[in-house]
């Protein structure tokens, strides 16, 4: 979650709304982030409180981390020059690494959870 939010801060520097051709420009980008960060924070709450929806939200967060890395890898392969500073790259790679770690933990939780009688 931390790296996804940090990536969105970095995305503002790189004017990511131009890369994605977001309707409304920076205003559309802000609306997207209002929804996306609210979802991630709500999910974090579910995970902390171990609600029945915790695994769903953790899975969503992991998918966002994988998606972030794949999308930006695609942009890099297409020749985009944004996000090429060392910390920008590190944040994107950490989004992927944390997503993989989270998915591994989700699998372990699902496997070790007792089956109701």
C-alpha positions in Angstrom: 0.0 0.0 0.0 2.8 2.4 0.9 4.5 1.9 -2.5 1.3 2.3 -4.4 0.6 5.6 -2.8 4.2 6.7 -3.1 4.0 5.8 -6.8 1.0 8.0 -7.2 2.9 10.9 -5.7 5.7 10.2 -8.2 3.1 9.9 -10.9 2.1 13.5 -10.3 5.7 14.6 -10.9 5.8 12.7 -14.2 2.3 14.0 -15.3 1.0 10.5 -15.6 -2.4 11.9 -16.7 -0.7 12.8 -20.0 0.7 9.2 -20.5 -2.8 7.7 -20.0 -4.7 10.6 -21.7 -6.9 10.9 -18.7 -10.0 13.0 -19.5 -9.9 16.2 -17.5 -6.1 16.2 -17.3 -4.7 16.7 -13.8 -8.3 17.1 -12.4 -9.2 13.7 -13.8 -6.0 12.3 -12.3 -6.9 13.7 -8.9 -10.4 12.2 -9.1 -8.9 8.8 -10.0 -6.5 9.0 -7.1 -9.3 10.1 -4.7 -11.1 6.8 -5.5 -8.0 4.6 -5.8 -6.4 5.7 -2.6 -9.7 5.6 -0.7 -10.1 2.0 -1.9 -6.6 1.1 -0.8 -7.0 2.7 2.6 -10.4 1.1 3.2 -8.8 -2.2 2.2 -6.0 -1.6 4.7 -8.6 -1.1 7.4 -10.2 -4.5 6.6 -6.8 -6.2 6.7 -5.9 -4.7 10.0 -9.2 -5.6 11.5 -9.2 -9.1 9.9 -12.7 -8.7 8.5 -14.2 -11.2 6.2 -13.4 -8.9 3.3 -9.7 -8.7 4.2 -8.5 -11.2 1.7 -10.5 -9.6 -1.1 -8.9 -6.2 -0.4 -5.5 -7.6 0.0 -5.9 -9.3 -3.3 -7.0 -6.1 -4.9 -4.0 -4.3 -3.5 -1.7 -7.1 -4.8 -3.3 -6.8 -8.2 -2.7 -3.1 -8.3 0.9 -3.6 -7.5 1.4 -6.2 -10.3 -0.6 -4.0 -12.7 1.5 -0.9 -11.8 4.7 -2.7 -12.6 3.4 -4.3 -15.8 1.9 -1.1 -17.2 5.1 0.9 -16.5 7.2 -1.9 -18.0 5.1 -1.6 -21.1 5.5 2.2 -21.2 9.3 1.7 -20.8 9.4 -0.8 -23.6 7.4 1.6 -25.8 10.1 4.2 -25.3 8.4 6.5 -22.7 11.0 8.4 -20.8 9.0 9.0 -17.6 9.7 7.0 -14.4 13.4 6.4 -15.3 15.0 8.0 -12.3 16.4 5.4 -9.9 13.8 6.0 -7.1 10.9 5.9 -9.6 12.1 2.6 -10.9 12.7 1.3 -7.3 9.2 2.2 -6.3 7.7 0.4 -9.3 9.8 -2.7 -8.6 8.8 -2.5 -4.9 5.1 -2.4 -5.9 5.7 -5.7 -7.7 7.8 -7.3 -4.9 5.3 -6.4 -2.3 2.4 -7.6 -4.4 4.2 -11.0 -4.9 4.8 -11.2 -1.1 1.2 -10.3 -0.4 -0.1 -12.9 -2.8 2.1 -15.5 -1.2 0.8 -14.6 2.2 -2.8 -14.7 0.9 -2.3 -18.2 -0.5 -0.8 -19.3 2.9 -3.7 -17.8 4.8 -6.3 -19.5 2.5 -4.4 -22.9 2.8 -4.0 -22.8 6.6 -7.5 -21.4 7.4 -9.5 -24.2 9.0 -12.5 -25.5 7.1 -15.8 -24.8 8.9 -17.5 -27.9 10.2 
